[in-house]
Amino acid sequence: MSVTAAEGFMATGLACGVKPSGVPDLAVIFTWAPVPAAAVFTTSTTAAPVIEMGRQALSDGRLQAVVVVSGCANAVAGAAGAAAAERVVKKAADLLGIDEANVLLSTTGPIGKLLPVLEVYEGLELAFPALGDGSDDAKAAASGILTTDTVIKEAVVEGEGYVVGGMAKGSGMVRPDMATMLAYLTTDAVVHPEVLRSSLREAVDPTFNSLNIDGCQSTNDTVVVMASGESGIEPDPESFTAVLTEACRRLALQMMRDAEGASRVVTLRIVGATDDAAAREIGKAVADSARVRTSFYKEDPNWGRLAAAAGVSGHDVSPFHIGVRYGQTTMAWHGIPMAHSVEGVSKQMVGDFSIEMRVGLGLGKATILTCDMTPEYAILDGGMRV
């Protein structure tokens, strides 16, 4: 169970014909009245029309329905793409009998393809009568948002008297900035819109914003959270943020484990940066490097590649303080190579492994989740996808 674990939410998912394969390509989350909501979106300047529409929908901090269409990003589709998205939102609102200002639409799939409105219309007409609050309904919704994913991604975390549930999609084109791929979270806690906004931003940075699968940011990235208040419990902001962050962390890890063409998850810890933001950017720069990530695949502990990538991150990285540790083996300390067994370190890289990299004497730190780059990635990469 995921988005229906919180009281007050219903969901469903089904196939409406957007994907030629006939697999599920539509999902809906609904609640009986507008509830506090918040979201973060991609910062891409080629964002799909649904991104600006989503910002407008959340201008009052409330939502009542989320509609997700997979199989078509409807991005870089000109004025026709914007008009198609607006027509789908209006249709959803009319069918539900609610204000279209309270409907948020997400789209995901190939870029440059126009949203097939008639197919989505037919799907919406079938979806709304099928809405339910059971675990199967949640799984159907989680299936309806997938594109290149191989498994659904769900999480539920219990707070003190309330729950946070979530679903997400993403396995490729992942290097988020203020959001990632698609993720939808619900809670039955009593949380005001301003607290939701603050908590979501805090939760996103160490989780979704710390993912780097292939160095490619999407045009449609969206993370949404809605709070029904059905539990009657109003947690303090700090504890709620912790629960929300854990839900996001679990979803982010599932995304990384489903990364396209990857064979292992690499946890990259950056320490010693000027601040946490700098540490995160340095970590992303390291994970962006194809040479770094192919070394992970080859089980080659070539720490010089990490140092080189960190040095062009745009942030201060001191060659006199660089330290690198693969697993439990220190490869370099204060810029000086340390004696080690290459064979022994390579054995630690066979499955999932971690690297800690010191870049200076500052207090900034960050953890980036990334993966290796295998030959399979090139085979799987079909071009324009979200």
Secondary structure, DSSP 8 states (H G I E B T S, - for coil): --TTSSTT-EEEEE--SSSTT----EEEEEEEEEEEEEEEE---TT--HHHHHHHHHTTTSEEEEEEEEESB---S-HHHHHHHHHHHHHHHHHHHTS-GGGEEEEEESSTT----HHHHHHHHHHHHHH-B-SHHHHHHHHHHT-SS-SS-EEEEEE-SS-EEEEEEE-SSS---SSS-SEEEEEE-S---HHHHHHHHHHHHTTTGGGB-SSS---SS-EEEEEE--TT-----HHHHHHHHHHHHHHHHHHHHHT-TT-S-EEEEEEEEESSHHHHHHHHHHHHH-HHHHHHHHTT---HHHHHHHHHTSSS---TTT-EEEETTEEEEETTEE----HHHHHHHTSSSEEEEEE-SSSSEEEEEEEE---HHHHHH--SS--
